[in-house]
Amino acid sequence: MMVFAKSVAKKVGGKIECKRIGVAIIGLEVPHAHIHLVPLQSVSDINFEKAKLSLTSEELESIAREINS
């Protein structure tokens, strides 16, 4: 999983302006472990108590296309 996450993190970091990609492996809110890759400008960006970003489906699709290109 980490090898795959690293390859995805490199793609995300190449397309989204950030200082680095944070990694968190969490399994509390769902019944399985999963990896969060979070573009970071500062350490506070990976605080999961903060409100989540609210993006439209179109914005998410645009970001996904950019990362996959």
KANOR-V99625 format. One record per residue. N is the residue number from 0. RES is the residue in one small letter. PHI is phi in whole degrees, -180 to 180 (999 if undefined). D_CENTER is the distance of its C-alpha to the mean C-alpha in Angstrom with 2 decimals. Layout:
BEGIN
n = [N | N]
res = [RES | RES]
phi = [PHI | PHI]
d_center = [D_CENTER | D_CENTER]
END
This chain:
BEGIN
n = [0 | 1 | 2 | 3 | 4 | 5 | 6 | 7 | 8 | 9 | 10 | 11 | 12 | 13 | 14 | 15 | 16 | 17 | 18 | 19 | 20 | 21 | 22 | 23 | 24 | 25 | 26 | 27 | 28 | 29 | 30 | 31 | 32 | 33 | 34 | 35 | 36 | 37 | 38 | 39 | 40 | 41 | 42 | 43 | 44 | 45 | 46 | 47 | 48 | 49 | 50 | 51 | 52 | 53 | 54 | 55 | 56 | 57 | 58 | 59 | 60 | 61 | 62 | 63 | 64 | 65 | 66 | 67 | 68]
res = [m | m | v | f | a | k | s | v | a | k | k | v | g | g | k | i | e | c | k | r | i | g | v | a | i | i | g | l | e | v | p | h | a | h | i | h | l | v | p | l | q | s | v | s | d | i | n | f | e | k | a | k | l | s | l | t | s | e | e | l | e | s | i | a | r | e | i | n | s]
phi = [999 | -70 | -64 | -64 | -60 | -64 | -67 | -68 | -60 | -63 | -65 | -62 | -63 | -80 | -115 | -114 | -67 | -162 | -78 | -166 | -107 | -85 | -125 | -137 | -107 | -135 | -145 | -83 | -87 | -137 | -83 | -159 | -81 | -151 | -106 | -98 | -110 | -122 | -63 | -119 | -104 | -149 | -61 | -69 | -69 | -104 | -79 | -75 | -84 | -71 | -63 | -73 | -64 | -115 | -115 | -76 | -58 | -65 | -64 | -63 | -64 | -64 | -63 | -62 | -62 | -63 | -65 | -77 | -80]
d_center = [14.59 | 13.74 | 15.31 | 13.28 | 9.90 | 11.42 | 12.42 | 9.14 | 7.72 | 11.03 | 10.77 | 7.64 | 9.45 | 12.56 | 11.86 | 10.01 | 12.25 | 11.11 | 13.02 | 10.67 | 7.36 | 7.62 | 7.93 | 9.34 | 11.48 | 12.83 | 15.42 | 17.21 | 16.52 | 17.00 | 19.60 | 17.49 | 15.07 | 11.51 | 8.63 | 5.44 | 3.25 | 3.44 | 5.75 | 9.01 | 12.50 | 13.98 | 13.76 | 14.14 | 10.69 | 9.55 | 12.62 | 12.07 | 15.54 | 14.70 | 14.78 | 11.77 | 11.47 | 13.91 | 13.49 | 16.13 | 15.99 | 17.19 | 14.49 | 11.74 | 14.10 | 14.68 | 11.14 | 11.09 | 14.56 | 13.84 | 11.28 | 13.88 | 16.77]
END
